Amino acid sequence: MDRILLKLGLAIILMGLIGCSASAPTVDSTANQQAPQEELEWMPEWFSEQEITDNDTTITAYATAIDSDPERAVSKAQAWGIARLKREVSDRLENIRTNIIDGEGQTSELKDPSFLIEFRKAADAVEEVSHMRETAKREVTDHQGIRGFAKVQVNKAELIEAIDARLSSYEGQWETIKNAQFFSSF
């Protein structure tokens, strides 16, 4: 009985060693490099490879999503575009606030916990003032679904007005931020 268990144990160990030493299947690296190019050909001409673009007056987000339903694919892409805009605006505002604190050193009002809570919610104003500029959908054969595309844009002046309304209880702190030299990069 002991011999059978010993042989069985050795067989299991040998199978494990053989399995670990087997070569892995190779992957054709040129196929992976070609897929993004093929995908780009199916993108709408207005769609940017950059997630976020901006100019003096607007910030624009580009997003895509796949779903089996065409309308849900576009809806998901739009939601993802808005989420990207919110993240971008939030990051920009926080960078400005941090630069003011680091540069001037005296702005303890910008560190006030109640202000910080509301300030970090200020990017939610993007939802109120964002505009869908373009949407499209394309069939994705290898995924057996539909890819939705969205171009979502926010006007900086409208966004600042919406943030003004959200931070009306913290007018002093918000004015400090808006009047700082760093705000010109917003």
C-alpha positions as CSV (number, residue, x, y, z in Angstrom):
1,M,0.0,0.0,0.0
2,D,2.8,2.4,0.9
3,R,4.5,1.6,-2.5
4,I,1.3,2.5,-4.4
5,L,1.1,5.8,-2.5
6,L,4.8,6.5,-3.1
7,K,4.4,5.8,-6.9
8,L,1.3,7.9,-7.1
9,G,3.0,10.8,-5.3
10,L,6.1,10.6,-7.6
11,A,3.8,10.5,-10.6
12,I,2.0,13.7,-9.5
13,I,5.3,15.4,-8.9
14,L,6.6,14.4,-12.3
15,M,3.5,15.6,-14.0
16,G,3.8,18.9,-12.2
17,L,7.4,19.3,-13.3
18,I,6.6,18.4,-16.9
19,G,3.7,20.9,-16.9
20,C,5.9,23.7,-15.5
21,S,8.6,23.1,-18.0
22,A,6.3,23.0,-21.1
23,S,6.8,25.9,-23.3
24,A,4.1,28.6,-23.4
25,P,2.3,29.3,-26.6
26,T,3.9,32.1,-28.6
27,V,2.0,35.3,-29.4
28,D,2.4,37.1,-32.7
29,S,3.5,40.6,-31.6
30,T,2.6,42.1,-35.0
31,A,-1.0,41.1,-34.6
32,N,-1.2,43.1,-31.3
33,Q,0.4,46.1,-33.0
34,Q,-2.0,46.1,-35.9
35,A,-5.2,45.9,-33.9
36,P,-5.1,49.5,-32.7
37,Q,-4.5,50.8,-36.2
38,E,-7.4,48.8,-37.5
39,E,-9.5,50.1,-34.7
40,L,-8.6,53.7,-35.5
41,E,-9.9,53.2,-39.0
42,W,-13.3,52.6,-37.6
43,M,-13.4,55.6,-35.4
44,P,-15.3,58.7,-36.4
45,E,-13.1,61.4,-37.9
46,W,-14.0,63.8,-35.1
47,F,-12.8,61.4,-32.4
48,S,-9.5,62.2,-30.8
49,E,-7.0,59.6,-29.5
50,Q,-6.3,62.0,-26.6
51,E,-8.8,61.6,-23.7
52,I,-8.9,65.3,-23.0
53,T,-8.2,68.3,-25.1
54,D,-8.7,72.0,-24.3
55,N,-8.3,75.5,-25.6
56,D,-9.0,78.9,-24.1
57,T,-12.7,78.5,-23.9
58,T,-13.5,74.7,-23.7
59,I,-12.4,71.4,-22.2
60,T,-13.4,68.4,-24.3
61,A,-13.4,64.7,-23.4
62,Y,-13.5,61.8,-25.8
63,A,-14.7,58.4,-24.7
64,T,-15.8,55.0,-26.1
65,A,-17.6,52.0,-24.7
66,I,-18.8,48.6,-26.0
67,D,-22.2,47.1,-25.3
68,S,-24.5,44.6,-27.1
69,D,-27.1,47.4,-27.4
70,P,-26.3,50.4,-29.6
71,E,-28.0,53.0,-27.4
72,R,-26.4,51.7,-24.2
73,A,-23.0,51.7,-25.9
74,V,-23.4,55.4,-26.8
75,S,-24.9,56.2,-23.3
76,K,-21.9,54.5,-21.6
77,A,-19.5,56.4,-23.8
78,Q,-21.3,59.7,-22.8
79,A,-21.2,58.8,-19.1
80,W,-17.5,57.9,-19.4
81,G,-16.8,61.3,-21.2
82,I,-18.5,63.2,-18.4
83,A,-16.6,61.2,-15.8
84,R,-13.3,62.1,-17.6
85,L,-14.3,65.8,-17.6
86,K,-15.1,65.7,-13.9
87,R,-11.8,64.1,-13.1
88,E,-9.9,66.6,-15.2
89,V,-11.7,69.6,-13.7
90,S,-11.2,68.2,-10.2
91,D,-7.5,67.6,-10.8
92,R,-7.0,71.1,-12.2
93,L,-8.8,72.8,-9.4
94,E,-6.9,70.8,-6.8
95,N,-3.6,71.6,-8.5
96,I,-4.4,75.3,-8.5
97,R,-5.4,75.2,-4.8
98,T,-2.2,73.3,-3.9
99,N,0.0,75.7,-5.9
100,I,-1.6,78.7,-4.1
101,I,-0.9,77.2,-0.7
102,D,2.7,76.2,-1.7
103,G,3.4,79.5,-3.4
104,E,1.9,81.9,-0.9
105,G,2.0,79.9,2.3
106,Q,-0.5,82.0,4.1
107,T,-3.8,80.6,2.8
108,S,-5.0,78.5,5.7
109,E,-8.6,79.4,4.6
110,L,-8.0,77.1,1.7
111,K,-7.2,74.2,4.1
112,D,-10.5,74.6,6.0
113,P,-12.1,71.1,6.2
114,S,-15.7,72.4,5.4
115,F,-14.4,74.3,2.4
116,L,-12.4,71.3,1.2
117,I,-15.5,69.1,1.3
118,E,-17.5,71.5,-0.9
119,F,-14.5,72.4,-3.1
120,R,-13.9,68.8,-4.0
121,K,-17.6,68.4,-5.0
122,A,-17.3,71.5,-7.2
123,A,-16.3,69.3,-10.2
124,D,-19.8,67.8,-10.1
125,A,-20.9,71.1,-11.8
126,V,-19.5,69.5,-15.0
127,E,-22.7,67.4,-15.2
128,E,-24.8,70.6,-15.2
129,V,-23.1,72.4,-18.0
130,S,-21.5,69.7,-20.2
131,H,-22.8,69.3,-23.8
132,M,-22.7,66.3,-26.0
133,R,-21.1,67.5,-29.2
134,E,-20.8,64.3,-31.2
135,T,-21.8,60.7,-30.8
136,A,-21.5,57.7,-33.1
137,K,-21.7,53.9,-33.0
138,R,-19.9,51.3,-34.9
139,E,-20.3,47.5,-35.1
140,V,-17.4,45.6,-33.5
141,T,-17.2,42.2,-35.2
142,D,-14.6,40.5,-33.0
143,H,-16.4,41.5,-29.8
144,Q,-19.9,40.9,-31.3
145,G,-21.2,44.2,-30.0
146,I,-21.4,47.9,-30.7
147,R,-18.8,50.5,-29.9
148,G,-20.2,53.8,-28.9
149,F,-18.2,57.0,-29.2
150,A,-18.8,60.4,-27.5
151,K,-17.4,63.8,-27.6
152,V,-18.4,65.7,-24.4
153,Q,-17.5,69.4,-24.0
154,V,-17.8,72.0,-21.3
155,N,-17.5,75.7,-21.7
156,K,-15.0,77.1,-19.1
157,A,-17.0,80.3,-18.5
158,E,-20.2,78.3,-17.9
159,L,-18.4,75.9,-15.7
160,I,-16.9,78.7,-13.6
161,E,-20.4,80.2,-13.1
162,A,-21.7,76.9,-12.0
163,I,-18.9,76.5,-9.5
164,D,-19.6,80.1,-8.3
165,A,-23.1,79.0,-7.4
166,R,-21.9,75.8,-5.7
167,L,-19.3,77.6,-3.6
168,S,-21.4,80.7,-2.8
169,S,-21.0,79.9,0.9
170,Y,-17.2,80.1,0.5
171,E,-17.0,83.1,-1.7
172,G,-13.7,84.4,0.0
173,Q,-11.9,81.1,-0.6
174,W,-13.2,80.7,-4.1
175,E,-12.3,84.3,-5.0
176,T,-8.8,83.7,-3.7
177,I,-8.5,80.7,-6.1
178,K,-10.0,82.6,-9.1
179,N,-7.8,85.6,-8.6
180,A,-4.6,83.6,-8.3
181,Q,-2.1,83.6,-11.2
182,F,-2.4,79.8,-11.3
183,F,-6.1,80.1,-12.2
184,S,-5.2,81.3,-15.7
185,S,-4.1,77.7,-16.5
186,F,-7.6,76.5,-15.8
